[in-house]
Amino acid sequence: MVVLNKIYTKTGDKGETALGNGARVAKHSMRVTAYGTVDELNSVLGVARLHADDDLDALLRRIQNDLFDLGADLCRPDMEKDAESEYPPLRIVDAQVSRLEAEIDGMNADLAPLRSFILPGGSALSAHLHMCRTVSRRAERLAVELAAAEQVNPAAVKYLNRLSDWFFVAARRANDNGAQDVLWVPGANR
């Protein structure tokens, strides 16, 4: 259980922060940058939710909770429970990835196949979901970079990869099932 009685601690005043296992690292470390970008994604998603109907909002709320799980996963470099920990580290699991895939398939079933790339935009919700997609892609790139140097849960990287696809399909759904998608016209302004 998390209890936050005091918001500022002054422990980060010298440019360091604590990971989930208590280790202190520079605030610019790859691990902090990766889970910080997941936190940024969660905030961008919160703005998108302002435009969602009840059904989509329920899915987005579940993803927001997953993103906290993902942040907790990325902030723990040790993959196993250590002797001092009361609980094992919280990890993203394959079932969360599978859920995203099922939701993508469900949303995509009613969409016409794309015949062109689309430009981010259309409805306000679609534009915000495209922003979520691009922040999700950045978080994925950072997690992959981190995984090249340190231990990272493979399911966390898979989750981010599927999540950006999820946001893409949801953005098309938010554009009247793709009818309001803004199509890219190559070389239109030459």
N, C-alpha and C positions, 0 to 999 in steps of 0.2 A: 504494500500500500504506500502511496506517495502522500506525504504531508508537507505542505509548503507554508510555513508560518511566516517566514521572512523571505522576501523576493530578492533583495540584494545581499550578497555574502562578502563581497570585496575580495574573494579568493581568485578572481580572474583579472585583477587589476594589473598584473604584470604579463598579460598575454598568454596565460595558460588556463586550461579548463580540465575538469575531471571526466574521465570516461566512466562508463557504467560499472567497470570493475574497480574504480577508485584510482587508477593510474592517471597521472597528470601529463598532459601533452600540450603542445603549442596550439593556440586557437586556429592557426592556419594549417594544421596537419591535414593530410588527405582524408583521414577518417572523420574529423570534425567537419571538413568541407562537404563530404558526402552526406552525412546525416543532417547537416545544416541545410543542404539543398532539399532534402526530403521535407524538412520543416517548412522551407519556403513554398514547396509544392502544396503542402497542407494548407497554408494561408491563401494561396491563389485559388485552391479548390473551395475554400470557405466563401470567397467572393462569387465563384461560379454558382454555388448553391443558392445564392440570393435570387437567381433567375430560373431555378429548376421547379418543375411540377412535383407533386408529392411522391410519385412513383420513382422518378429519377433521383429526387433528393434522398430517398431512403438508401439507394445504391451508393450515392456519393458520401453519405454519412458513414456507411460501412467502410468505404475506401479510406475516409479520413481516419477512422479508428485503426485500420490496417497500417496507415502511414505512421502512426505512433508506434505500432509494433515494429515496423521497419526501422524507425529511428532508434528504438531500443536495441534492435538486432545489430545495427551498424555501430552503435556506440560501445559494444562489448567485443573486443578483439579475441577473447578466449572463447573457444567453441564449446567447452565443457564446463560443468559446474565445478567450481573450485571448493576447497575444503572450508574456506571462510564464508562462502555464500550460503544463504538459507535456501535460495531457489536457483534452479538452473537458468541460464540466460534465456530470455524470450527470443524466439526465432520465428521468422516467416517459414511457413510450411508449404509443401506442394499443394495441399488442398486449397490454399488461398489462391495460388496460381490457377488451379483448375476451375475455381469459381469464376475468376475473371474470364477465362476462356469460354465457359458456358454462357456468361452474360454477353460477351462479344458476339458469339454465335447467335444468341437470341435477338440482339439488337440488329445484327447485320442481315438477318433473314428477310426483313421487309425493305431493304435498301436495294436500289438498282445498282448493278455493277458500275464502277467508275470507268469512264472513257477518256478522262483527262485528270491531271492533278488538280486539286482544289486549293484555293487561296483561303487562309484563315479569315473567317467573317461570316456574314449572313446575319443570323440572329445574335443578340447579345450573349445568350447562353452559349451558342456555338463558338463565338469569338473567345469567350472565357475558357471553354473546354480545350480549344486549340492552344491557349496559353498554358493550361495544365499539361497538355501533351508535350510542349517544348521544354518545360521545366522538368517534366518526368524524364525526357530523353537526356537532359543534362545530368540529372541525378544518376541515371543509368551509366552514362560515360564515366562519371566520377567513381561510382561503385566498381566498375570494371577496372579503372585505373588503380583503385585501392586494392582490388583482388590480385593484381599483378605484383603487388609489393607485400601485402599482408594477408592474413587469413580472413576470408569473408564467406558467409553462408551462401552457397550457390543458389538457393531458392530465393534469396533476397534480390539477386541480379535478375533472375527469371521473372520475378514479380514486377520489377520496374520495366522490363522489356514488354511484358503483356499489358501493363498499365498504360503505357503510351499508346498502344493499339486500341485499348479500351476507350481512351479519351478521343481518339480519332473517330471511331465508330459512333460514340455518343454525340460528338459534335455534328456529324452528319444527321443523326436522328433529330437533333435539336434544330436542324435546318429543314423542318417539314419532311423528314425522312429522305433528305438529299435533294428535294425539289428546289430548295433555296440555296444550294451550294454555289459558291462563286468559283467558276471554272477558270483555270489558268489557260490563257491563249498565248502560246509561245510566239515571241517576236511581235506582239500586237502593237507595240509602240515604237517601232523602228522608224 
